[in-house]
Structure formats: C-alpha cells, structure tokens
Amino acid sequence: MSEQVVIVGFGWVGQANAIALHEMGYSVSSYDVQQPVRHYAAHRAAAYDRIAALPHPLAVDGDRTWYMVCVGDKDLPNGSQDIAEIEAALESLRGAAGKIILRSTILPDRLSKLVFDFYVPEFLHEKTAVQDAISPRLLAIGENSKTDLPQFVADWARQADKVFIGTAEEAAHIKYLCNLWNATQVAFVNEMATAIATDKTPGSRARAERIIDFVFERKPYLRFGKAFGGRCLTKDVRAFIDWSRQQGVTAAILEGVWAANVRHSMQPEHGSLPEWFFGRE
C-alpha cells in the first residue's frame, strides 16, 4: 500500500492505532516528544520493531503521508479542558504536504480553531484496544476538508459495526455522548446497589450484585463495584460540565454523576476503576 501513516503521540491510543495499522498492512512510523513506554509489548513486542520512531514529525512527509494526531487532552484544576499539547502537535505539522487526521478528544466548539482534514475520535478500551482499532464498534468521521478519505479509514468503515459521517463537531458530540453515557451507567449502578446493600455486609452486597446483574446481565459499565476513574471518563465528564456552563446550559444530571462518583470512590471498599477498564463482551 502506498499510504504512509505517521502517528503523532505514541501513548496508549497512538500505539494501539500504530500496531493495528501495521497488522492491516500499512507502512507506519511514529513521533513523540518523549521516550514512550511500550504499553502492548506483552503481546505485540515484535510490532514495535517494525514501527520506526522518527526524529522529527515531518521526516517522511509527502503527498501520500497521513498524520494521525493521538495526543491527549488534559483537565485543568477547574475542570476545563487543556488542549495545549494537541495544538503544539498540530503546529509541528504546519506546512506538511501530507494530510491530518485528528483522534484526540476535543470539545466540539474548539475544533473550529484547529487545522486538520478529518476528525475521527477513538473508541478504544485497554483490554481490546488494538482489535478495537482494527474493527471499530463505532466509527465517527468528521469531515473538515474536501480531501478523500485515506484507504485505511475506508478499511475501518468496512469493519465497523456502525459508521457516522458528518461534521467534526458532530463527531465530537458522539465521542462525548458515548463516554458520558458510560460514566452515567457506572455512577447509577453503584448508587443503586449501594442503596440496596444498606448494611454493607458481604451478604447484603451479594444480594445487591444479584439484583443488578439480573437486570443488566453484567454488561460493561453496569456492574456494582468501583467508581469510574483514570484519565478518560473523569476528565471528559468534568470538561463537558464546564463546557455546558460556558454555553449557559445546566448539566444537572452530569453534575450529579460526578458528585455520586466522587462519593463512591471515597469508600475504601470500592475505590476507582483503572482507565479503559472495560473491553468488548
């Protein structure tokens, strides 16, 4: 295949995408400002040796080069989203002959200030991240230019369970809708089960789990136990609440989700789930 893919930001998401594209037969290289930790080396160590680390993001630039920006966002102490590192990554690609796919999580109205060709947010889980990148359950494609889709995105579309094609802002709303719904499910089930298991004895907890599991069949995000944690759901809930306030909208349910999750995580017997805990089932 003639397309060259450069992964900019070689963390959890970037590595999953790079390994997936390598396994799909594409030529893949990577660039990161730091020396990355190999997150998937236990099962895919050989793949890393075939993904060249570039000294500069434009080292293999050309009109058949696709840059996939997988740099993460952060949340500030007040909950607002910080995309400074994403902006810096995009700035490093200024003047490139190749085209840009943005996979970072970004609030809808902030996308209009960024330069890219397609916004394709990721829907990955740590346990199944590479497979999720090869055969997505959801694929949201936000078009930001008249450029034709690269072949590998067309391959993803053929493998995906559901495909949405629209604006970048619509793709961002889909990303947040999925993450916020997952967070809401975790908080609701934990709050409901805690109300059932009032005396906190093992028998009472087992009864609550039996009731919850009967209704929700132990589906992902619908099990009594830990609060949602990690970098993904926590920052996205906080960022969307802050963003809603800026739009003059009261996100009352999400504010309740956040408060309930904080209360639940402070109970020693629960704690928080690691990031990307749930995979496909």
C-alpha positions as CSV (number, residue, x, y, z in Angstrom):
1,M,0.0,0.0,0.0
2,S,1.3,3.4,-0.9
3,E,-0.1,5.4,2.1
4,Q,2.4,6.3,4.8
5,V,1.0,6.8,8.2
6,V,2.8,8.8,10.9
7,I,1.4,8.5,14.4
8,V,2.0,11.8,16.3
9,G,1.7,11.0,20.0
10,F,2.8,7.4,20.8
11,G,0.9,6.7,24.0
12,W,-1.9,4.3,24.7
13,V,-4.0,5.4,21.8
14,G,-1.2,6.1,19.4
15,Q,0.4,2.7,19.9
16,A,-2.9,0.9,19.5
17,N,-3.5,2.6,16.2
18,A,0.0,2.1,15.0
19,I,0.0,-1.6,15.8
20,A,-3.5,-2.0,14.3
21,L,-2.4,-0.3,11.0
22,H,0.8,-2.3,10.9
23,E,-1.3,-5.5,11.2
24,M,-3.6,-4.3,8.5
25,G,-0.5,-4.0,6.1
26,Y,0.2,-0.3,6.2
27,S,3.5,1.4,6.5
28,V,3.6,3.1,9.9
29,S,6.1,5.3,11.8
30,S,5.7,7.3,15.0
31,Y,6.8,10.5,16.6
32,D,6.6,11.6,20.2
33,V,8.3,14.3,22.1
34,Q,9.1,11.9,24.9
35,Q,10.5,8.3,25.0
36,P,7.3,6.3,25.2
37,V,6.6,3.3,27.4
38,R,5.6,0.3,25.3
39,H,2.1,-0.4,26.6
40,Y,1.3,-3.5,24.4
41,A,4.7,-5.2,24.5
42,A,3.5,-8.2,26.4
43,H,1.5,-9.5,23.4
44,R,2.8,-7.5,20.4
45,A,6.5,-6.9,21.1
46,A,7.6,-7.7,17.5
47,A,5.3,-5.0,16.1
48,Y,7.2,-2.2,17.8
49,D,10.4,-3.1,16.0
50,R,8.6,-2.5,12.7
51,I,7.2,0.9,13.6
52,A,10.1,3.3,13.1
53,A,10.5,6.2,15.6
54,L,11.1,9.4,13.7
55,P,13.5,12.1,14.8
56,H,11.0,14.8,13.5
57,P,7.3,14.5,12.7
58,L,7.9,15.6,9.0
59,A,10.8,13.2,8.4
60,V,8.8,11.1,5.9
61,D,6.5,13.9,4.6
62,G,4.9,13.6,1.2
63,D,1.6,13.9,-0.6
64,R,0.7,10.3,0.4
65,T,1.5,10.8,4.0
66,W,-1.2,10.8,6.6
67,Y,-0.5,12.2,10.1
68,M,-2.7,10.8,12.8
69,V,-2.6,13.0,15.9
70,C,-3.2,11.0,19.0
71,V,-2.0,13.5,21.6
72,G,-4.1,13.5,24.8
73,D,-6.0,16.4,26.3
74,K,-5.8,17.3,30.0
75,D,-8.1,18.9,32.5
76,L,-7.2,22.0,34.5
77,P,-7.9,22.2,38.2
78,N,-11.3,24.0,37.5
79,G,-12.3,21.1,35.2
80,S,-11.9,23.0,31.9
81,Q,-10.1,21.2,29.0
82,D,-6.5,21.9,28.2
83,I,-5.5,21.1,24.6
84,A,-2.2,23.0,24.6
85,E,-0.2,19.8,23.7
86,I,-2.6,19.0,20.9
87,E,-2.2,22.4,19.5
88,A,1.6,22.1,19.7
89,A,1.4,18.8,17.8
90,L,-0.7,20.3,15.1
91,E,1.7,23.3,14.9
92,S,4.6,20.9,14.4
93,L,2.8,19.7,11.2
94,R,2.3,23.2,9.7
95,G,3.3,23.3,6.1
96,A,3.3,19.5,5.7
97,A,2.5,18.1,2.3
98,G,0.5,15.3,3.9
99,K,-3.0,15.4,5.4
100,I,-4.0,15.2,9.1
101,I,-6.4,13.0,11.0
102,L,-7.2,14.2,14.5
103,R,-8.0,11.4,17.0
104,S,-7.6,13.4,20.2
105,T,-10.7,14.1,22.4
106,I,-11.7,17.7,21.9
107,L,-14.8,19.7,22.8
108,P,-16.9,20.5,19.8
109,D,-16.6,24.2,19.6
110,R,-12.8,24.1,20.0
111,L,-12.3,22.1,16.7
112,S,-13.1,25.1,14.6
113,K,-9.8,26.8,15.7
114,L,-7.6,23.8,14.7
115,V,-6.2,22.8,11.3
116,F,-6.9,19.2,10.2
117,D,-8.6,17.3,7.5
118,F,-10.7,14.7,9.4
119,Y,-11.7,14.3,13.0
120,V,-12.0,10.6,13.8
121,P,-12.3,10.2,17.6
122,E,-11.3,6.9,19.1
123,F,-13.5,4.4,21.0
124,L,-10.9,2.1,22.5
125,H,-10.7,0.0,25.6
126,E,-7.4,-1.0,27.1
127,K,-8.0,-4.7,27.1
128,T,-9.0,-4.8,23.4
129,A,-7.5,-1.6,22.1
130,V,-5.7,-2.9,19.1
131,Q,-8.6,-5.0,17.9
132,D,-10.9,-2.1,18.5
133,A,-8.7,0.0,16.2
134,I,-8.8,-2.7,13.5
135,S,-12.6,-3.4,13.7
136,P,-14.3,-0.5,15.4
137,R,-17.6,-0.9,17.1
138,L,-18.4,2.8,16.3
139,L,-16.7,4.9,13.7
140,A,-17.5,8.6,13.7
141,I,-15.9,10.5,10.8
142,G,-15.9,14.3,10.9
143,E,-15.1,15.9,7.6
144,N,-13.1,19.1,7.7
145,S,-11.9,19.4,4.1
146,K,-12.7,18.1,0.6
147,T,-9.9,15.6,0.8
148,D,-10.8,12.0,0.0
149,L,-10.7,9.6,2.9
150,P,-7.5,7.6,3.2
151,Q,-7.7,3.9,2.4
152,F,-7.2,2.8,6.0
153,V,-10.2,4.8,7.2
154,A,-12.2,3.2,4.4
155,D,-11.0,-0.2,5.7
156,W,-12.1,0.8,9.2
157,A,-15.5,1.7,7.8
158,R,-16.0,-1.7,6.2
159,Q,-15.1,-3.4,9.5
160,A,-17.1,-1.1,11.8
161,D,-20.4,-2.1,13.3
162,K,-21.8,1.4,12.8
163,V,-20.4,4.4,10.8
164,F,-21.4,8.0,11.1
165,I,-20.1,10.6,8.6
166,G,-20.8,14.3,9.3
167,T,-19.0,17.4,10.6
168,A,-16.1,17.4,13.0
169,E,-18.4,18.9,15.7
170,E,-20.9,16.1,15.3
171,A,-18.2,13.5,15.6
172,A,-17.1,15.2,18.8
173,H,-20.6,15.1,20.2
174,I,-20.7,11.4,19.5
175,K,-17.4,10.9,21.3
176,Y,-18.6,12.7,24.4
177,L,-22.1,11.2,24.3
178,C,-20.5,7.7,24.5
179,N,-18.1,8.5,27.3
180,L,-20.6,10.4,29.3
181,W,-23.2,7.7,29.0
182,N,-20.6,5.1,30.1
183,A,-19.8,7.3,33.2
184,T,-23.5,7.7,33.9
185,Q,-24.1,4.0,33.9
186,V,-21.2,3.3,36.3
187,A,-22.4,6.0,38.7
188,F,-26.1,5.0,38.5
189,V,-25.5,1.3,39.1
190,N,-23.1,2.0,42.0
191,E,-25.6,4.4,43.6
192,M,-28.5,2.0,43.2
193,A,-26.6,-1.0,44.5
194,T,-25.3,1.0,47.5
195,A,-28.9,1.8,48.4
196,I,-29.8,-1.9,48.2
197,A,-26.8,-3.0,50.3
198,T,-27.5,-0.8,53.2
199,D,-25.7,-2.7,55.9
200,K,-22.6,-3.2,53.8
201,T,-22.2,-6.9,54.9
202,P,-21.0,-9.5,52.4
203,G,-24.5,-11.0,52.2
204,S,-26.1,-7.6,51.6
205,R,-23.5,-6.8,48.9
206,A,-24.1,-10.2,47.2
207,R,-27.8,-9.5,47.2
208,A,-27.3,-6.1,45.6
209,E,-25.0,-7.7,42.9
210,R,-27.6,-10.4,42.2
211,I,-30.3,-7.8,41.7
212,I,-28.1,-5.6,39.5
213,D,-26.8,-8.5,37.5
214,F,-30.3,-9.9,36.8
215,V,-31.4,-6.6,35.2
216,F,-28.1,-5.6,33.5
217,E,-26.6,-9.1,32.8
218,R,-23.1,-8.0,33.9
219,K,-22.7,-5.8,30.8
220,P,-19.8,-3.4,30.6
221,Y,-20.2,-0.3,32.8
222,L,-23.3,-1.9,34.5
223,R,-21.7,-3.8,37.4
224,F,-21.6,-2.9,41.1
225,G,-18.2,-2.1,42.4
226,K,-15.6,0.5,41.7
227,A,-16.2,4.1,40.7
228,F,-15.1,5.3,37.2
229,G,-11.5,6.6,37.3
230,G,-8.4,7.0,35.1
231,R,-7.9,9.8,32.7
232,C,-10.7,9.3,30.2
233,L,-14.1,9.4,31.9
234,T,-13.1,11.7,34.7
235,K,-11.7,14.4,32.6
236,D,-14.4,14.1,30.0
237,V,-17.2,14.5,32.5
238,R,-15.5,17.5,34.1
239,A,-14.8,19.1,30.8
240,F,-18.3,18.7,29.4
241,I,-19.8,20.1,32.6
242,D,-17.5,23.1,32.4
243,W,-18.2,23.5,28.7
244,S,-22.0,23.3,29.3
245,R,-21.8,26.1,31.8
246,Q,-20.0,28.2,29.3
247,Q,-22.8,27.6,26.9
248,G,-25.3,28.7,29.5
249,V,-26.6,25.2,30.0
250,T,-27.0,23.4,33.4
251,A,-25.8,19.8,33.1
252,A,-27.7,18.8,36.2
253,I,-27.5,15.0,35.6
254,L,-23.8,15.1,34.8
255,E,-23.1,17.2,37.9
256,G,-25.0,14.5,39.9
257,V,-23.0,11.8,38.2
258,W,-19.7,13.5,39.1
259,A,-20.8,14.0,42.7
260,A,-22.1,10.4,43.1
261,N,-18.9,9.0,41.6
262,V,-16.7,11.1,44.0
263,R,-18.7,9.9,47.0
264,H,-18.5,6.2,45.8
265,S,-14.7,6.4,45.1
266,M,-14.0,7.7,48.6
267,Q,-15.4,4.5,50.2
268,P,-12.4,2.2,50.9
269,E,-14.1,-1.0,49.8
270,H,-14.7,0.5,46.3
271,G,-12.0,2.9,45.0
272,S,-11.8,3.6,41.3
273,L,-11.6,1.6,38.1
274,P,-8.4,2.0,36.0
275,E,-8.7,3.8,32.8
276,W,-10.2,1.9,29.8
277,F,-11.2,-0.9,32.2
278,F,-14.0,-2.4,30.1
279,G,-13.5,-4.1,26.8
280,R,-15.9,-5.7,24.4
281,E,-18.0,-8.5,25.6
